Every structure is written in C-alpha cells, then in structure tokens.
C-alpha cells in the first residue's frame, strides 16, 4: 500500500505566505505609481 504523507501545516503556511506576498506586491505597485495605498478611513480625524 502506497501512502503519501503531507504536511498540512506547511501547506497552510505556504498559502498564507503567498497571499501576503501578493498583497505586498499590490501595495508596492500602488506606491510606485503614486496611487493611494490606504483608505480615507485610515486618515486621522482633524
């Protein structure tokens, strides 16, 4: 019988890392093009 063991914790970590990397890439692109990174709700009230 063939058994393939998978490290689900590592797979979850890789998925989370890939999602975070994609988010960082989006923000870096916005910064490079001069677009707004945060939203108006992040601005402090004056």
C-alpha positions, -999 to 999 in steps of 0.1 A, spaced: 0 0 0 13 34 -10 10 62 15 17 98 7 22 119 38 15 156 35 25 183 60 -8 203 61 7 229 85 34 237 60 10 238 31 -12 263 50 19 284 58 28 284 21 -7 295 12 -6 323 38 28 334 26 17 335 -10 -13 356 -1 8 380 19 33 383 -9 6 391 -34 -8 418 -10 27 434 -7 31 434 -44 -2 452 -49 9 479 -24 43 483 -39 28 488 -73 4 514 -59 33 532 -42 54 531 -74 26 546 -95 16 572 -69 -17 557 -61 -32 558 -27 -23 528 -5 -45 533 25 -82 543 25 -98 575 38 -109 557 69 -73 553 79 -67 591 79 -68 607 113 -96 630 122 -87 666 124 
